[in-house]
Amino acid sequence: KIWVFNSACSRFFAPSDLSGIGGMRIEYIRACPMWRNEAPRYDCVFVNIGPEDVGIRGLKVARIRAFFSFNYGGTLYPCAVVRWFDIIGDSPDEDTGMWMVRPACGTNNAPVYNIIHVDLIYRAAHLIPVYGRRFLHRDINLHNSYDSFRTFYVNKYADHHAFELAS
């Protein structure tokens, strides 16, 4: 049997943010096919890829498409389906100081998805679309912007901890 969930809670230590107990923070990460009876909501996250690296080099950016869990051999496995983003370049953008990412594509430009254990999710990530020079289409809104753009800035200005991670 597989159980599907619309959100998960991320608890993490943010030493620069003393508003929590000893720097501890809690965030809710959502993967909802219908958010507040309006439209889908699929949040982006930082995923731990290696403890030896610091900051963005030890993380990947992904968009959560679903949370689920299953029991195998008496052990419960909480998982997430993610769509990966690739970091563009070897350093942050010169003008903004922010790293840039784009949705990862495999063979024939197919999106790259994986199933990961939820313990690999570090915290929520905020991405800002690279808008370009043209006017935005009227249909673009907060519900479909991740699907409407091909390149994003990793917003390090969302909070103190994001600044530390994405600098």
C-alpha positions, 0 to 999 in steps of 0.5 A: 500500500502507498500513502500519498501526502500533500505536504511535508514539514522540514525542520532545520537548524538556521544559526543566523535566524535566532527567532526559533528555539536555538536557531531551529526552523520549521517550514511546510513544503507542499505538493498539492494537485489543488491548493486552496481550491484554486490551482496546483502548488508544487514547491521547490526545495534544496536537496542534500547531495553531499555532506562534504560540500558547503552551500549550493555546491552541496545541494541541488534544487528540485521541485516536489511533484508528490510526497508518498510513503510505503511500508517494506519489510516492516520499515516505513519509507517516506519519499518524494518525487522530484524534478531536478534543476541544473545549476547554470555556470560555475558562479553566481550571476554577476548582476544579481549575485544569485545562482541560476538554474534551469529544469534538468532535461535528459534524452530528447529533452525529457524532464529528469525525475527521481524518487528520493527519501524525504530526509534528503530534503533540506529546506524550501527554495525560492526561485525567481523567473528570469523574465527577459525583455518581453511583456509577460503573457496575461495567463502567467501567475503564481500557480504556473510560473515554474512551468512558464519559464525556462531559467530561474534565479535561486533567491538568496534574499528570501531570508538569512539562512537562504543567503548563507546557503545560496551565496 
